[in-house]
Amino acid sequence: MLTPRVNVQTKNMFRVNRQTDYAVRVILSLAKRPAGARISTAEIGREMLIPPALLQRIVAELAGGGFIKTQPGRDGGISLARQPGEINLLEIAEWFEGELVISDCILKQGDCPFEQKCPVSCQWKRINDLIRDEMSRIDFQQLAGDAKRIEAALTPSASIPLEVVSNA
């Protein structure tokens, strides 16, 4: 099998940019907390390893999109503006990336002279729709639950005795 060629000059249509990744981390951090809980951006930055300057821009974008609420001041912080189950991965990705498309021919319908007779165009659209549908089904309540289960599985528990097996 051939190794795929990587062209760093062009946008990779299947790659989420760093800002979107950080935005997902912010929403996930808030989704893991009790409803209405406020947390400082500094605490989220430490927890999710997000640089402070970039975090401020992401928080502003998320607030502008109606995903989070900000409360300034000493007792301020940020919290989710909606329930975690009401925010999905596609919404966050498209807020930061724009409409998710895997091929320009999906966006520029009518521009291609082969559009009416192209066997690939309808497949790009079908694949694009599948990706969008899956991303829209993944909400932050689900992701928060997954994160808690993963953290629990990785946390050593004193209540679970280790069994030593002898090869004798």
N, C-alpha and C positions, 0 to 999 in steps of 0.2 A: 504494500500500500504506500502511496506517495505521501510525503509530508506536506501539509498545506503551506502555501506561500503566505507570508505575512507582509502586508504593505502598510507601513506605519504612516504613510502620507494620506491615506483615505480613511474615511470614517468606517469603522466596523459596525455594520448594521445589527449585529447580534450582541454587542457589548454595551453594558450599562456603564455610564460614566461615573466618575468618583463622586460627584455632587449628588447624583441620584442614590448611589449606594449609601452615602452618609445620611441622606434624607430618610431612607428606609430604616436606618439604624436609630434615628431620632424617634420616629413613630413607634418602632418596636420597643424602645426603652420606655416610652410613655405607656404603651399598651400593656406592658408587664406589671404596671402599678395599679393600685386600687383606683376605681373610677373617680375622676375629679382631682386626683392627687397632682400637686404642682411640684416641679423640681427645677432647680437652677440649671441654666444652660451649661455652666461650668461642670456640674456633676455629670450631666449627660456626656459632655466632651471627654471627661476622664473615663467614664464607663465604656464609652463606645470608640475611644481613641480618635476623636475628630479634632483637628486643629481649630483653636478658638476663632481665628479670623474667618475661616470658611464656615464654621458653625453659625456665626452670627448671620451670614448671608442666607444660609439654609433655613434658619429659624424664621427670618423675615419672609422668605418665599413660602414656607409652609403656612405661616400666619396669613399671608396674602391669599393663599388658596383655600383658606377656611378649614385647614386640617388641624391646626393648633390654636390655642388662645395664649396670649402673653399677658402677664401681670407684672408691671414694673415695680420697683421698690425693694425695700429690705426683705419683706415677706413674699416677694413676687416669685416669678418663675414661669414655666410653661406647662400647659396641660393639653390633653386632646380636646378638640372642639366637638368631636363626634365620638360615638362608641367605637371601640376597636373593630367590631364586626361590621361596621358601616364604612370602613376605609379598606380599599383593596390595593394590591400591588400595582395593578395597571394604572390606577388613578395617580399614584405617586410617580411612577415611571413617566407617564405622559405629561404630568405637570412640569417635570424637570427636563424631559427629553423632547417633548412634542409627540405628535401622533406616531405610534409604533408601526413601522412598515419595514418589510424585509426586502422590498424591491421598489425601485422608482416607478415601474410600470403600474403599480397599484395606485400611486398618487396621481400620476399623469395620464389618466385614461383619456383616450382620444388623440394622444400625441404620437402614438406608435403606428407606423404603417402596417405592422404585422398583427396588431391587436385582435382583429376579427378572426385570424387564422392561426393564432399562436397557441400551441398545446401547453406551453409552460405558464403563460399568464394566469390561467385559471388555477393552476397548481400553486403558484406563489400566493394568490389570494386565499386559497383554502388553507395553506400552511399558516399564513399570517392570521387568519381568523381563529385557527386552533390555538395559536400562541396567545392572542388577545383574550380568548375565552378562558384559558387556563389561568392567566394572570388575574383576570377579573374575579375568579373563584377563590383566589388566595387572599383572605382578609387578615387583618392584624390581630384579631382575636385568636384565630388559628395559629398564626406565627408566634404569638405570645405563649400559647399553650405548648407549642413545639419547643420553644426556647426553655421554658420551665422544665419540661421533661428531660431535655438534653442536659441542662445544668444539674438536675437531680441525679441523673445517671453518672455524671462526671464527678460528683461530690462524694468523697468517701464517707461512709456512714458507720458510726461506732456500733450501731445496733445490728449490723450484719456481720456475724462471725466469719472469719476466713477459715476455710477448710484446708488442711494440709494433707496432700496426697502423697503416700509413700510408694516408691517403686519396688519395695522389698518383696 
